[in-house]
Amino acid sequence: QVQLVESGGGLVQAGGSLRLSCAASGDTFSRLSWGWFRQVPGNSRELVAAMPLIGRIRYLESVKGRFTISRDNAKNTVYLQMDSLKSEDTAVYYCAGAYTSGIDTGARYWGKGTLVSVSS
């Protein structure tokens, strides 16, 4: 069983930056695909960034050029660097891990989420 703990959320002004971290337990980190999702109350969860084991990194169109997903296998941690934040980026952000490259539908492990609030 893999446990995920997100951190790095908070309140930031529009135009600012935040870096989310997701620390994973266990020894399977390097064998998983990773992704960051977000959800606004009343809306469905959406995939923000995906880093599959095989294939290209993908981003939600609205965050391209502003967000960057990365991973550190030595630290069992996946990151989401968020720059030029906008008020519409306000949401709870979740990291997820999957044994397949299709994390959109194959996420096996989920964190509890971290709140990002962007003030305009």
Contacts in CASP RR format, 6 or more apart in sequence:
PFRMAT RR
TARGET T0000
AUTHOR 0000-0000-0000
METHOD contacts of the structure
MODEL  1
QVQLVESGGGLVQAGGSLRLSCAASGDTFSRLSWGWFRQVPGNSRELVAA
MPLIGRIRYLESVKGRFTISRDNAKNTVYLQMDSLKSEDTAVYYCAGAYT
SGIDTGARYWGKGTLVSVSS
1 25 0 8 1.000
2 24 0 8 1.000
2 25 0 8 1.000
2 26 0 8 1.000
2 28 0 8 1.000
2 29 0 8 1.000
2 32 0 8 1.000
2 97 0 8 1.000
2 108 0 8 1.000
2 109 0 8 1.000
3 24 0 8 1.000
3 25 0 8 1.000
3 109 0 8 1.000
3 111 0 8 1.000
4 22 0 8 1.000
4 23 0 8 1.000
4 24 0 8 1.000
4 25 0 8 1.000
4 95 0 8 1.000
4 96 0 8 1.000
4 97 0 8 1.000
4 109 0 8 1.000
4 110 0 8 1.000
4 111 0 8 1.000
4 112 0 8 1.000
5 22 0 8 1.000
5 23 0 8 1.000
5 111 0 8 1.000
5 112 0 8 1.000
6 20 0 8 1.000
6 21 0 8 1.000
6 22 0 8 1.000
6 93 0 8 1.000
6 94 0 8 1.000
6 95 0 8 1.000
6 111 0 8 1.000
6 112 0 8 1.000
6 113 0 8 1.000
6 114 0 8 1.000
7 20 0 8 1.000
7 21 0 8 1.000
7 22 0 8 1.000
7 23 0 8 1.000
7 114 0 8 1.000
8 18 0 8 1.000
8 19 0 8 1.000
8 20 0 8 1.000
8 21 0 8 1.000
8 114 0 8 1.000
9 18 0 8 1.000
9 20 0 8 1.000
9 93 0 8 1.000
9 114 0 8 1.000
9 115 0 8 1.000
9 116 0 8 1.000
10 18 0 8 1.000
10 114 0 8 1.000
10 115 0 8 1.000
10 116 0 8 1.000
10 117 0 8 1.000
11 117 0 8 1.000
11 118 0 8 1.000
11 119 0 8 1.000
12 18 0 8 1.000
12 85 0 8 1.000
12 116 0 8 1.000
12 117 0 8 1.000
12 118 0 8 1.000
12 119 0 8 1.000
13 118 0 8 1.000
13 119 0 8 1.000
14 85 0 8 1.000
14 86 0 8 1.000
14 87 0 8 1.000
14 118 0 8 1.000
14 119 0 8 1.000
14 120 0 8 1.000
15 83 0 8 1.000
15 84 0 8 1.000
15 85 0 8 1.000
15 86 0 8 1.000
15 118 0 8 1.000
16 83 0 8 1.000
16 84 0 8 1.000
16 85 0 8 1.000
16 118 0 8 1.000
17 81 0 8 1.000
17 82 0 8 1.000
17 83 0 8 1.000
17 84 0 8 1.000
17 85 0 8 1.000
18 82 0 8 1.000
18 85 0 8 1.000
18 116 0 8 1.000
19 79 0 8 1.000
19 80 0 8 1.000
19 81 0 8 1.000
19 82 0 8 1.000
20 36 0 8 1.000
20 79 0 8 1.000
20 80 0 8 1.000
20 82 0 8 1.000
20 93 0 8 1.000
20 95 0 8 1.000
20 114 0 8 1.000
20 116 0 8 1.000
21 77 0 8 1.000
21 78 0 8 1.000
21 79 0 8 1.000
22 34 0 8 1.000
22 36 0 8 1.000
22 77 0 8 1.000
22 78 0 8 1.000
22 79 0 8 1.000
22 80 0 8 1.000
22 95 0 8 1.000
22 111 0 8 1.000
23 75 0 8 1.000
23 76 0 8 1.000
23 77 0 8 1.000
24 32 0 8 1.000
24 76 0 8 1.000
24 77 0 8 1.000
24 78 0 8 1.000
24 97 0 8 1.000
24 109 0 8 1.000
25 76 0 8 1.000
26 76 0 8 1.000
29 71 0 8 1.000
29 73 0 8 1.000
29 76 0 8 1.000
30 73 0 8 1.000
31 53 0 8 1.000
31 99 0 8 1.000
32 53 0 8 1.000
32 97 0 8 1.000
32 98 0 8 1.000
32 99 0 8 1.000
32 108 0 8 1.000
32 109 0 8 1.000
33 50 0 8 1.000
33 51 0 8 1.000
33 52 0 8 1.000
33 53 0 8 1.000
33 97 0 8 1.000
33 98 0 8 1.000
33 99 0 8 1.000
33 100 0 8 1.000
33 101 0 8 1.000
33 102 0 8 1.000
33 103 0 8 1.000
34 50 0 8 1.000
34 51 0 8 1.000
34 69 0 8 1.000
34 71 0 8 1.000
34 78 0 8 1.000
34 95 0 8 1.000
34 96 0 8 1.000
34 97 0 8 1.000
34 98 0 8 1.000
34 103 0 8 1.000
35 47 0 8 1.000
35 48 0 8 1.000
35 49 0 8 1.000
35 50 0 8 1.000
35 51 0 8 1.000
35 69 0 8 1.000
35 78 0 8 1.000
35 95 0 8 1.000
35 96 0 8 1.000
35 97 0 8 1.000
35 98 0 8 1.000
35 103 0 8 1.000
35 107 0 8 1.000
36 47 0 8 1.000
36 48 0 8 1.000
36 49 0 8 1.000
36 69 0 8 1.000
36 78 0 8 1.000
36 80 0 8 1.000
36 93 0 8 1.000
36 94 0 8 1.000
36 95 0 8 1.000
36 96 0 8 1.000
37 45 0 8 1.000
37 46 0 8 1.000
37 47 0 8 1.000
37 48 0 8 1.000
37 93 0 8 1.000
37 94 0 8 1.000
37 95 0 8 1.000
37 96 0 8 1.000
37 107 0 8 1.000
38 45 0 8 1.000
38 46 0 8 1.000
38 48 0 8 1.000
38 89 0 8 1.000
38 91 0 8 1.000
38 92 0 8 1.000
38 93 0 8 1.000
38 94 0 8 1.000
38 116 0 8 1.000
39 45 0 8 1.000
39 46 0 8 1.000
39 91 0 8 1.000
39 92 0 8 1.000
39 94 0 8 1.000
40 90 0 8 1.000
40 91 0 8 1.000
40 92 0 8 1.000
45 94 0 8 1.000
46 60 0 8 1.000
47 58 0 8 1.000
47 60 0 8 1.000
47 103 0 8 1.000
47 104 0 8 1.000
48 59 0 8 1.000
48 60 0 8 1.000
48 63 0 8 1.000
48 67 0 8 1.000
48 80 0 8 1.000
48 93 0 8 1.000
49 57 0 8 1.000
49 58 0 8 1.000
49 59 0 8 1.000
49 60 0 8 1.000
49 63 0 8 1.000
49 67 0 8 1.000
49 68 0 8 1.000
49 69 0 8 1.000
49 80 0 8 1.000
50 57 0 8 1.000
50 58 0 8 1.000
50 59 0 8 1.000
50 69 0 8 1.000
50 102 0 8 1.000
50 103 0 8 1.000
50 104 0 8 1.000
51 57 0 8 1.000
51 69 0 8 1.000
51 70 0 8 1.000
51 71 0 8 1.000
51 78 0 8 1.000
52 58 0 8 1.000
52 101 0 8 1.000
52 102 0 8 1.000
52 103 0 8 1.000
53 101 0 8 1.000
54 101 0 8 1.000
55 101 0 8 1.000
57 69 0 8 1.000
59 65 0 8 1.000
59 67 0 8 1.000
59 69 0 8 1.000
62 88 0 8 1.000
63 82 0 8 1.000
63 89 0 8 1.000
66 82 0 8 1.000
66 83 0 8 1.000
66 84 0 8 1.000
66 85 0 8 1.000
67 80 0 8 1.000
67 81 0 8 1.000
67 82 0 8 1.000
67 83 0 8 1.000
68 79 0 8 1.000
68 80 0 8 1.000
68 81 0 8 1.000
68 83 0 8 1.000
69 78 0 8 1.000
69 79 0 8 1.000
69 80 0 8 1.000
69 81 0 8 1.000
70 78 0 8 1.000
70 79 0 8 1.000
70 81 0 8 1.000
71 77 0 8 1.000
71 78 0 8 1.000
71 79 0 8 1.000
72 78 0 8 1.000
72 79 0 8 1.000
78 95 0 8 1.000
80 93 0 8 1.000
80 95 0 8 1.000
82 89 0 8 1.000
82 116 0 8 1.000
85 116 0 8 1.000
85 118 0 8 1.000
86 118 0 8 1.000
87 118 0 8 1.000
87 119 0 8 1.000
87 120 0 8 1.000
88 118 0 8 1.000
89 116 0 8 1.000
89 118 0 8 1.000
90 116 0 8 1.000
90 117 0 8 1.000
90 118 0 8 1.000
91 115 0 8 1.000
91 116 0 8 1.000
92 113 0 8 1.000
92 114 0 8 1.000
92 115 0 8 1.000
92 116 0 8 1.000
93 113 0 8 1.000
93 114 0 8 1.000
93 115 0 8 1.000
93 116 0 8 1.000
94 110 0 8 1.000
94 111 0 8 1.000
94 112 0 8 1.000
94 113 0 8 1.000
95 110 0 8 1.000
95 111 0 8 1.000
95 113 0 8 1.000
96 103 0 8 1.000
96 107 0 8 1.000
96 108 0 8 1.000
96 109 0 8 1.000
96 110 0 8 1.000
96 111 0 8 1.000
97 103 0 8 1.000
97 107 0 8 1.000
97 108 0 8 1.000
97 109 0 8 1.000
97 110 0 8 1.000
98 106 0 8 1.000
98 107 0 8 1.000
98 108 0 8 1.000
98 109 0 8 1.000
99 106 0 8 1.000
99 108 0 8 1.000
100 106 0 8 1.000
END
